[in-house]
Amino acid sequence: MRKILVTGCNGQLGRAIQNEYGDEVEFILTDVVEGEKISPLNIMDLDEVLSFVESKKPDVIINCAAATNVDGCEKDWDFAYKLNALGPRNLAIASTKVGAKLVHVSTDYVFPGNATKPITEFDEPGPISAYGKTKYEGEKFVQQFADKWFIVRTAWLYGDGKNFVKTMLSLAETHDELSVVCDQLGSPTSAVELARMIHHLEPTENYGIFHGTCEGDTNWADFTAEIFRLKGIGVKVNRVTSEEYKKMNPASADRPHYSILDNYMLRLTSGYKMADWKDALKEYLCN
């Protein structure tokens, strides 16, 4: 039976990966906090990563660990760099030592967010935030040090854990109306759909950079309205611009205005197609 090491196993994607693969693989589960069947692993420490990976000898490493708090990354660059850049570097070095495949999950934030058409894998990155810059450095380290690697960029992810969908549902319990940004575009992506895509890609030798988002696109305000529609919630959604939101929340870091990723390589190399974002959201909220 193949062995798959999952970092950040308690996160949204880590949980979805476990559900997707089920009993077909032997999982080596790691996170910053240990628990039942979960080993603590600090991916920021190269010696610790090498020792752990060489002792477990996984066939595949799926890196779901990251510092994803965009505002937090602006405040603590060193921590963001250690986790988002050095962490993937350490896993890449270890994966090469034991001959394992490395699946590294990255983000739309590696792009500047000023595109006018869906972004492909061969469009030039240009991150503008600490989060995006450190994640891009992680991508470069993976390409430099791993022998067999997949980089999967995703966006607007939600699943079993803290996320935008649950935040909106929680706010709806105490508000009659909400102000939500309407001029940032992207493709809401369920962790379940992303896990399915990784499950399709990982067993192959189709290495390289892939975009993995649900099909279609929307903005945060219309995304919120669809969440409320599916749940039968009558809260009013007020559409505001990024500039207006920034005035209300001056401490927030800049977000990309355009995060629509084109799953070009996935479509071209295998014909695989992810679900439409509305269908995936309905599965998440209504099943």
Secondary structure, 3 states (H helix, E strand, C coil): CCEEEEECCCCHHHHHHHHHHHHHCEEEEEECCCECCEEECCCCCHHHHHHHHHHHCCCEEEECCCCCCHHHHHHCHHHHHHHHHHHHHHHHHHHHHHCCEEEEEEEHHHCCCCCCCCECCCCCCCCCCHHHHHHHHHHHHHHHHCCCEEEEEECCEECCCCCHHHHHHHHHCCCCEEEEECCCEECCEEHHHHHHHHHHHCCCCCCEEEECCCECCEEHHHHHHHHHHHHCCCCEEEEECHHHHHHHCCCCCCCCCECCECCHHHHHHHCCCCCEHHHHHHHHHHC
